[in-house]
Amino acid sequence: MQESGLRLRLGAILLTLLALVTYFFLLPERMSTDLSARSLWSVSLMEAPDLAEGGSRIAFSAGPRYGYFSSDGQVFFVAEHPGGAQISDTSYILPSSSGGFSLFSAEGEERAVLVGTGPFFSAGRAFSGSRDGMTVNSFDSYGSLQWSYSFPSQLSAFDASSSLVVGGTVDGILEGVAMDGTRAFSFAPGGSRLDVVLGVAVSPSGDRVAAMTGIDSQRLVVLGRGGGDYRVISHRYLESNYREPTRLAFLQDERYILYRRSDGVGVWGIDGNCDEILPVAAQDFSVAYDPAYDVAYLVALNGGMSTLVAFRPPARILGKVSLPDATMYINIIGSSVYFGNATTVSRLDFVEE
């Protein structure tokens, strides 16, 4: 029975790899007159080495499995934990044998036991929360506590850059936290029957903050750093009336904010001169920008389906690629897309013709 089960498992892996090879290698996706998508490699994660030595590492997490691989397809290590792992390219977090959670380096060295609950990464930084949902703890790369900050009520939205943390609360307050743990700003957008922050995004520089706020009516509000404070630089009322956490994201140049809407993903220019839509169904999404080609890549998640949309900002679509149904992991670096599941990882590159 064990041998039969092993054969079935290996057979499923081979079928997955064959499907990927057929779809991406033999049938490269034509995106536009000057851009196409081509697969470079697909490797199995089932016979990975244990903490193999190597250079730059790319993290992955898919269900209970997690680990690191390189851009050329070398797998450094793969491990499993029933609840999965929180992971970044430089470290990962697992439950500690002594209680709480431990921070490990990408090479597997345990660095510290983290205080707080529910640890996670944002912008490559490690954070944890409190049981009452009101406090955020920030850690350095070695797991040492940098600061703890208490918000005025329970958090309903959170985002961070390398220099700024922003939390939105259930009663509609936005507060920013500087690198030293002091308050950077506090703002109440208001303007709705029910004041709540449903989504927040911090720009890469930390100079701009976007939030989706309120129920009846709902608003998109953008704050910008001016002098020693943040002030409203753009806002608009929305036709949506979401009552759950909602994704927002800045493009890298910080001129455009992407937000969820019922007919796709909206693209709003913070100067008010752009109001476009990417017509792709998305319950959630992420976006990356490649300055070498001036192309942005939107990963739209809808049910169990993942669609990759290449577009030139603000919203000129170059093409779409549907990723395999079993995709559990997606990471975009430059013009390279790394994706896979608990058994395989693949690399897909966008190239100019």
Beta strands, then each sheet from edge to edge (+ up, - down):
strand 1: 29-30
strand 2: 35-44
strand 3: 58-62
strand 4: 65-69
strand 5: 75-80
strand 6: 86-87
strand 7: 91-95
strand 8: 101-105
strand 9: 110-114
strand 10: 117-122
strand 11: 125-129
strand 12: 135-139
strand 13: 145-150
strand 14: 155-160
strand 15: 165-169
strand 16: 174-177
strand 17: 183-187
strand 18: 194-202
strand 19: 208-215
strand 20: 218-226
strand 21: 229-238
strand 22: 248-250
strand 23: 256-261
strand 24: 264-269
strand 25: 275-278
strand 26: 284-290
strand 27: 295-302
strand 28: 305-312
strand 29: 316-322
strand 30: 329-333
strand 31: 336-340
strand 32: 344-352
sheet 1: 1+ 2- 32+ 31- 30+
sheet 2: 3+ 4- 5+
sheet 3: 6+ 7- 8+ 9-
sheet 4: 10+ 11- 12+ 13-
sheet 5: 14+ 15- 16+ 17-
sheet 6: 18+ 19- 20+ 21-
sheet 7: 22+ 23- 24+ 25-
sheet 8: 26+ 27- 28+ 29-
end
